[in-house]
Amino acid sequence: SLTADRFSYVPLLGLFFIISYLLNYLIIKNNRYSHRKYLLSSVTVGVILFLSILSFNRAGLWKNTETLMKDAIAKNTDNYFAYFILGNYYSDNNRLKDGIDSYNNCLRIKPDYGDAYFNLGNAYFVSGNYDNSVLSYLKAIELNPNDKMAYNNLGYLYESLGNNDKAIEYYRISAGLGYEPAVNVLKYYGINP
């Protein structure tokens, strides 16, 4: 799959080692094939040149994360991880509407992806859509009850809205899960975590 091609890199090293060894044997060590030496050398150079051109063209797609992920999505519209990475890119570049759309596309494909709900909650929060932010954080927590950052962000959201009782409730849960920033917030307010 397009999301896991990086896992093929190390195993391919073994394959290329075997091919290199065979070529070395055929070209240099085995005099029996010396008349084919030039043909084999030419084919090898041709293959290397062809693969170099393919690599150069592929690298041209990677102008930035957006172009690379859009290409991955064009090749596989069910690539939830490409939508997730694209959402991160948009959110990091303050293109929140595009980020929210990308996270929602990711969740359409993989509705149990807690990290996407968490990041969607962040994007909604920054864009001022607090109701959807709460829903997204709660869904992230439903999928991963130990998501200490989601509890912390809910605490921050409620604190921002002036609901300190609800904020402290979520900060306490986050602190109980060992999240140091939540512990520090509670200490700041003089509350024993």
N, C-alpha and C positions, 0 to 999 in steps of 0.2 A: 504494500500500500504506500501511497505517497507520504503518509505521516510517519512511516517507519523505515524509510530508505537508509537513514543513517546507520541502522543496525547491520547493514550489509557491508559496510566499509572494512571492518576488521576481517571477516571471513574471506572477502575478496583478495586480501593480501596473500593468503595461502594459495589461492587460484593463480594469481599473477606470479607468485614465486615458482610454482610448478611450470607455468608457461615459459617463464624466463629460463628456467633450468633446461627445459626441452629445446628451446631455441639455441641456447648456448651449446648444448650437446650436438645439435644438428649442424650448426654453423661452424663451430670452432673445433670441437673434439673429435668429430666423426669424419674422417677423411673420405669415407665412402660416399658422402653426400656433398663433397666439395664442389662438384659441378652445379649444384643447386644453391650454393652459397649466396650468389648474387641475387638470385630470384627471391630466396628467403629473406635476405637483408632488405630488399626493395619492398616486399610485402610488409615486413615489420615496420619499416619507416612509414609506409602508407597508412597502416593501422594507427600508429602513434599520431601521425598528422591528422587523420580523420577524428580521432578521439579528442585531440587538442582543439580542433575547430568546434566540435560539439560542446566541449567544456567552456570555451570562450563565449559561445552564443548563450549558453545557460547562465553564465556569470553576468551577462548583460541584463538579464531579468532582475538581478538583485541590485537595482538602483537604491531601493530602500525596502523596508519590511512590507510596506503596502503593495508594491509591485510584485514582490515574491509571493505573498499570500494570495493576492488576486489571481495570479497565474496558477497556484495550487488549487484554488477553488474552481477556476475555469476547467481544470483537468479532472476534478472530482468534486462535484457539488455537495457531496455528503461528508466532506472533510471538516468535521466539527472543530478540530484543533486549529486549522487554518483560520476559521472564523474567530476563534478565541484569541489567537495571536493578533489578528487584524483588529479586534476590539481593543486589545491592550495598546496597540500602536495608536489608534485613533484617540483613545482616552489620554494617553501620555502626551499627545499633541493637541489636547483641548478641543478635539472634534467629537464632542460628547454624543451628539445625535447619531453620527456614524458608528461610534463605539457601542452605543446602546443597540442599534440595529444589528451590528455584528454579533454581540453577545446573544441577542434573541435568536439569530440564525443558528448560532452554536447550540443553543438550548432546544431549538426545534428538532435538531438532529440527535442530540444527546441530552435528554431532559433530566438526567441524574448527575450532571456535572456541577458539583458544588462550587468549584473555583469560578466558574462562569457566573453563577448567581452572586457570589461575593463581589466580583468585579462589576457586575451589573448594578449591584447595590451602591458601590462607590460612584459609578457614573451617574446614577440617578441622584445621589446625594449632592454631588458637585453641581449638577444641573438644576437643583432646587426641587426636584420631584421626590419629596420626603416620603409620601405614602408608598410609592413603588420601591423606594430604597428600603423601607422597613420590610416590605413583603419579600424582597430579594434576599436580604440578610436572614430573615426567618427561614426561607427555603434553604439557604446555604446551611443553616444550623440543623434543619430537619435532616438534610442529607449527611451532615457531619456534626453530630452533637458535641464534639470536642473542638470545634472551630473557634478558638479563643479570640482570633482577630475579628470575627463576625460579631461576637458578643461585645467586644470592645467598641467596634464601630457603631453598634446599636446604642451603646451607652453614650458615645459622643454625639450621635444624632439626637437622642432625647435630651441631652444636656444643651445642645444648640437650640432646641425648641423650647427650653425652659422647664421641661418635665424632669426635675432633678431626682425625684423618687424612682422613676423608671430608669433613669440613667444610672443611678447607684446600683440598682438591681442587676443590670447587665454588666457594669464594671466589676461587681463582686463575682459574678459567674466567671468572667474573663480572668480575673485575678486568681480565682480558685483553680483555674486551669493552668496557672503559672505564667500568665502574660504580664511581664514586668511593667509595660506602660500603664496598664489598668491598675496595678498595685500602686504606682506612683501617683496616679490621679486620685485614688482613694486616700492616700497619705496626705496629699495636698489639701484635701478637704477635711483632714483630721479624722478620717474614718478608718477603723481597723479592718484591713482586708481579711 
